[in-house]
Amino acid sequence: MTDRAKWLREAGFGIFCHWTTHSQPEKGEKVPHSQAIENFDIDRFTKQIIDTGARFLFFTITHADMHLPFPLKEMDEIVSGYTSTRDLVSELYDRLSPHGIKLCVYFNGEGSTDSTWQSKTEFRTNPQVHAEYCYRITEAISKKFGEKISGWWIDCCYEPGICGGRGLRYDYQRYANALRAGNPNSIVAFNFRGTEPWGSEWGRDISDFQAGEENDLLFYPSGALSGEGGLQWFGLCWMDDYWVHEKKGEPTPVHSNEKVLNYIHRVKENGGVFAYNVAPYQEGHISEKTMAQLLWLKEKGV
């Protein structure tokens, strides 16, 4: 199997960002997501990412709703009004790439709070038809952006016994082929277990790294390839708000600086990779308190 994840292992530390239709603003009232995309402060956000010293960024392009922050005719053909004229993915790439920061994306084809999408794609009535829509959309995205997208993290691929086993609807080899259609070197992870105890063997020969979603800093690698199914070990944990900034107030780190520092050092020393999940404001920037922790970690050598 090709070691596509070598760069991820060498990176060791990066940022995961849940910026979604549910994100709340720092000031004023929440605006429609289409307006939020136009308002997104790309200069401030990317400066913050660069200042953290992160070597990669995972950015949500869909989450609970399926509105995309870029133009895509294949989505327009399914549901109108779900794309934007502004292309945030290309703007992120253009600003981060010169600093050696890889851009990866999070995709969730379920649309858990999007009844229009679920109806159009027959999510509840014909799982295999819904899967075909996911292959179609992700292949179109991959071909649109090509090498701009270095990796994918695909949510809600749960195996039997986890959240209803909804992942049974997918052919994972087909899904992976769609994700890599525009860049065969893109790394791919499917979230088979959510935050349940890790250990899935699903997708061993298809994924490049484990999804590794966790609610606390409790899991550690025993080696670089000690992730699920012998994949690259990868941990992802929410670090200020619970994944998304859905409630008013300032996102604030939930762990002490020292605890986070010690955790990341131990993960990296054993060949693992850690992604620090931030929950930005709707305006597109990370809170001052979260940035203070990230800058402190950088000073300490993370």
C-alpha positions as CSV (number, residue, x, y, z in Angstrom):
1,M,0.0,0.0,0.0
2,T,1.3,3.4,-0.9
3,D,2.4,5.5,2.1
4,R,0.5,8.6,1.2
5,A,0.3,9.5,4.8
6,K,4.1,10.0,5.2
7,W,3.7,13.8,5.0
8,L,1.0,13.7,7.7
9,R,3.3,11.7,10.0
10,E,6.1,14.1,9.4
11,A,3.8,17.1,10.1
12,G,2.7,15.7,13.5
13,F,0.4,18.6,14.5
14,G,-2.2,20.6,12.8
15,I,-5.6,22.3,13.1
16,F,-9.1,20.9,12.4
17,C,-11.8,23.5,11.9
18,H,-15.5,23.0,12.3
19,W,-16.9,26.2,10.6
20,T,-20.5,25.4,9.6
21,T,-24.0,26.7,9.0
22,H,-24.5,26.4,12.8
23,S,-21.6,28.7,13.8
24,Q,-22.5,31.7,15.9
25,P,-20.9,35.2,15.4
26,E,-18.7,36.9,17.9
27,K,-20.7,40.1,17.5
28,G,-24.3,40.8,16.5
29,E,-26.8,38.4,15.2
30,K,-26.2,35.3,13.0
31,V,-26.6,35.9,9.3
32,P,-27.6,33.4,6.6
33,H,-24.8,31.0,5.7
34,S,-24.6,32.4,2.1
35,Q,-23.8,35.8,3.6
36,A,-21.4,34.3,6.1
37,I,-19.4,32.8,3.3
38,E,-19.2,36.2,1.6
39,N,-18.2,37.8,5.0
40,F,-15.6,35.2,5.9
41,D,-12.4,37.0,7.0
42,I,-10.0,34.9,5.0
43,D,-7.0,37.2,5.8
44,R,-7.5,37.1,9.6
45,F,-8.3,33.3,9.7
46,T,-5.3,32.2,7.6
47,K,-3.0,34.5,9.5
48,Q,-4.1,32.8,12.7
49,I,-3.5,29.3,11.2
50,I,-0.1,30.4,10.0
51,D,0.8,31.9,13.4
52,T,0.0,28.6,15.2
53,G,2.8,26.8,13.4
54,A,0.3,24.1,12.2
55,R,1.5,22.0,9.3
56,F,-2.0,21.2,8.0
57,L,-5.6,22.4,8.2
58,F,-8.7,20.3,7.9
59,F,-11.6,22.6,6.9
60,T,-15.3,21.6,7.0
61,I,-17.0,22.0,3.5
62,T,-20.2,20.3,4.7
63,H,-21.4,19.3,8.2
64,A,-25.0,19.0,9.4
65,D,-26.1,20.9,6.3
66,M,-24.9,20.5,2.8
67,H,-24.2,24.1,1.8
68,L,-20.8,24.3,0.0
69,P,-18.5,27.3,0.3
70,F,-17.6,27.3,-3.4
71,P,-19.3,26.9,-6.8
72,L,-20.1,23.4,-8.0
73,K,-22.5,22.7,-10.8
74,E,-23.0,19.1,-9.8
75,M,-24.5,20.3,-6.5
76,D,-26.6,22.9,-8.3
77,E,-28.1,20.1,-10.4
78,I,-29.2,18.3,-7.3
79,V,-30.3,21.2,-5.0
80,S,-30.4,24.9,-6.1
81,G,-29.0,27.5,-3.7
82,Y,-26.5,25.2,-2.0
83,T,-23.3,26.6,-3.5
84,S,-21.6,30.0,-3.3
85,T,-20.0,32.3,-5.8
86,R,-17.1,32.8,-3.5
87,D,-14.5,29.9,-3.5
88,L,-13.2,29.6,0.1
89,V,-11.3,26.4,-0.6
90,S,-9.1,28.0,-3.3
91,E,-8.6,31.1,-1.2
92,L,-7.5,29.0,1.8
93,Y,-5.1,27.1,-0.5
94,D,-3.7,30.2,-2.0
95,R,-2.8,31.7,1.4
96,L,-1.7,28.6,3.2
97,S,0.3,26.8,0.5
98,P,3.2,29.3,0.4
99,H,3.8,28.6,4.1
100,G,3.9,24.8,3.5
101,I,0.6,24.2,5.2
102,K,-1.4,21.4,3.6
103,L,-5.1,21.9,3.0
104,C,-7.5,19.0,3.7
105,V,-11.3,18.9,3.9
106,Y,-14.0,17.4,6.1
107,F,-17.1,16.0,4.2
108,N,-20.3,14.6,5.7
109,G,-22.8,13.5,3.1
110,E,-25.5,12.7,5.6
111,G,-26.8,16.2,6.1
112,S,-28.3,15.3,9.5
113,T,-30.2,18.6,9.9
114,D,-30.8,19.1,6.1
115,S,-34.2,17.6,5.3
116,T,-34.1,19.0,1.7
117,W,-30.8,17.2,0.9
118,Q,-31.9,14.0,2.6
119,S,-35.2,14.0,0.6
120,K,-33.4,14.7,-2.7
121,T,-30.8,12.0,-2.2
122,E,-33.2,9.4,-0.7
123,F,-31.1,9.2,2.4
124,R,-33.7,7.4,4.5
125,T,-35.5,5.5,1.7
126,N,-32.8,4.2,-0.5
127,P,-29.3,4.1,1.1
128,Q,-27.5,3.0,-2.0
129,V,-29.0,5.8,-4.1
130,H,-27.8,8.3,-1.4
131,A,-24.3,6.7,-1.6
132,E,-24.2,7.4,-5.3
133,Y,-24.9,11.0,-4.7
134,C,-22.0,11.2,-2.3
135,Y,-19.6,9.5,-4.8
136,R,-20.8,12.0,-7.4
137,I,-20.4,15.1,-5.3
138,T,-17.0,14.2,-3.8
139,E,-15.6,13.1,-7.2
140,A,-16.7,16.5,-8.7
141,I,-15.1,18.3,-5.7
142,S,-11.9,16.3,-6.1
143,K,-11.6,17.0,-9.8
144,K,-12.4,20.7,-9.3
145,F,-9.6,21.3,-6.8
146,G,-7.1,18.7,-7.8
147,E,-3.8,18.9,-5.8
148,K,-5.2,21.8,-3.7
149,I,-6.9,19.2,-1.6
150,S,-4.3,17.0,0.2
151,G,-6.6,14.9,2.2
152,W,-10.2,14.0,3.2
153,W,-11.9,13.1,6.5
154,I,-15.3,11.5,5.8
155,D,-17.8,11.4,8.7
156,C,-20.8,9.2,9.5
157,C,-19.4,6.0,8.0
158,Y,-20.4,4.0,11.1
159,E,-20.0,0.3,11.2
160,P,-22.6,-2.2,12.6
161,G,-23.3,-1.4,16.3
162,I,-22.3,2.2,16.0
163,C,-25.1,4.9,15.4
164,G,-27.2,2.4,13.4
165,G,-24.5,1.2,11.2
166,R,-25.2,3.8,8.5
167,G,-21.8,3.1,6.9
168,L,-23.2,-0.1,5.4
169,R,-24.6,2.0,2.5
170,Y,-21.2,2.8,1.1
171,D,-18.8,0.9,-1.1
172,Y,-15.6,2.2,0.4
173,Q,-13.3,1.4,-2.5
174,R,-15.6,3.4,-4.8
175,Y,-15.8,6.2,-2.3
176,A,-12.0,6.4,-2.0
177,N,-11.6,6.4,-5.8
178,A,-14.1,9.3,-6.0
179,L,-12.2,11.2,-3.3
180,R,-8.9,10.7,-5.1
181,A,-10.2,11.4,-8.6
182,G,-8.5,14.8,-8.9
183,N,-5.5,13.9,-6.8
184,P,-4.4,10.3,-6.5
185,N,-2.1,11.3,-3.6
186,S,-4.9,12.6,-1.4
187,I,-5.0,10.9,2.0
188,V,-8.3,9.5,3.1
189,A,-9.9,8.6,6.4
190,F,-13.4,7.3,7.0
191,N,-15.0,7.8,10.5
192,F,-16.2,4.3,11.2
193,R,-16.6,4.5,15.0
194,G,-17.2,8.1,16.0
195,T,-15.9,8.6,19.5
196,E,-16.5,5.0,20.5
197,P,-13.4,3.0,21.5
198,W,-11.0,2.6,18.5
199,G,-10.1,-0.7,16.9
200,S,-12.1,-1.0,13.7
201,E,-10.6,-3.1,10.9
202,W,-12.9,-1.5,8.3
203,G,-11.2,0.1,5.3
204,R,-7.7,-1.2,6.2
205,D,-6.6,-1.4,2.6
206,I,-8.5,1.7,1.6
207,S,-7.9,4.4,4.2
208,D,-4.5,6.1,4.8
209,F,-5.0,7.1,8.4
210,Q,-7.5,6.5,11.1
211,A,-10.3,9.1,11.8
212,G,-9.4,8.9,15.5
213,E,-12.2,11.1,16.9
214,E,-12.1,11.6,20.7
215,N,-13.8,13.6,23.4
216,D,-10.8,13.8,25.7
217,L,-7.1,13.5,25.6
218,L,-7.0,9.8,26.5
219,F,-5.7,7.8,23.5
220,Y,-2.0,7.3,22.7
221,P,-0.2,5.6,19.8
222,S,2.2,2.7,20.4
223,G,3.8,3.4,17.0
224,A,3.2,5.4,13.8
225,L,1.1,2.6,12.3
226,S,-0.8,1.6,15.4
227,G,-4.0,3.2,14.3
228,E,-7.1,1.3,13.4
229,G,-6.3,-1.5,11.0
230,G,-2.6,-0.8,11.1
231,L,-3.1,2.7,9.7
232,Q,-1.3,5.9,10.5
233,W,-2.3,6.9,14.1
234,F,-4.3,10.1,14.1
235,G,-6.1,11.8,17.0
236,L,-8.8,14.5,16.6
237,C,-10.3,16.2,19.7
238,W,-12.5,19.2,20.2
239,M,-10.5,21.7,22.3
240,D,-12.7,24.7,23.0
241,D,-16.4,24.5,22.1
242,Y,-17.9,21.1,21.4
243,W,-16.8,20.8,17.8
244,V,-18.9,23.8,16.5
245,H,-19.4,27.3,18.1
246,E,-23.2,26.8,18.3
247,K,-23.9,28.9,21.4
248,K,-23.1,32.6,22.2
249,G,-20.0,33.4,24.2
250,E,-16.3,33.0,23.6
251,P,-14.9,29.6,22.8
252,T,-12.4,28.7,25.6
253,P,-9.9,25.9,25.9
254,V,-11.2,23.1,28.0
255,H,-7.7,21.7,28.9
256,S,-4.8,23.4,30.6
257,N,-1.8,24.4,28.5
258,E,0.5,21.9,30.2
259,K,-1.9,19.0,29.7
260,V,-2.2,19.7,26.0
261,L,1.5,20.2,25.6
262,N,2.3,16.9,27.4
263,Y,-0.3,15.0,25.4
264,I,0.9,16.3,22.0
265,H,4.5,15.6,22.8
266,R,3.8,12.0,23.8
267,V,1.7,11.5,20.7
268,K,4.4,12.8,18.4
269,E,7.2,11.0,20.1
270,N,5.4,7.7,19.4
271,G,4.8,8.5,15.7
272,G,1.3,9.8,16.0
273,V,-0.4,12.9,14.6
274,F,-2.7,15.2,16.6
275,A,-5.3,17.6,15.2
276,Y,-6.5,20.4,17.5
277,N,-10.1,21.2,16.7
278,V,-11.1,24.8,16.8
279,A,-14.6,26.2,16.6
280,P,-14.4,29.6,14.9
281,Y,-16.9,32.4,15.0
282,Q,-19.3,32.8,12.1
283,E,-17.1,35.8,11.0
284,G,-14.4,33.2,10.4
285,H,-11.8,33.8,13.1
286,I,-10.6,31.8,16.2
287,S,-11.3,33.2,19.6
288,E,-8.6,35.1,21.5
289,K,-8.5,32.6,24.4
290,T,-8.1,29.6,22.0
291,M,-5.4,31.5,20.0
292,A,-3.6,32.2,23.3
293,Q,-3.3,28.5,24.0
294,L,-2.2,27.7,20.4
295,L,0.5,30.4,20.5
296,W,1.7,29.2,23.8
297,L,2.0,25.6,22.4
298,K,4.0,27.0,19.5
299,E,6.4,28.7,21.8
300,K,6.9,25.4,23.6
301,G,7.9,23.6,20.5
302,V,4.7,21.9,19.3
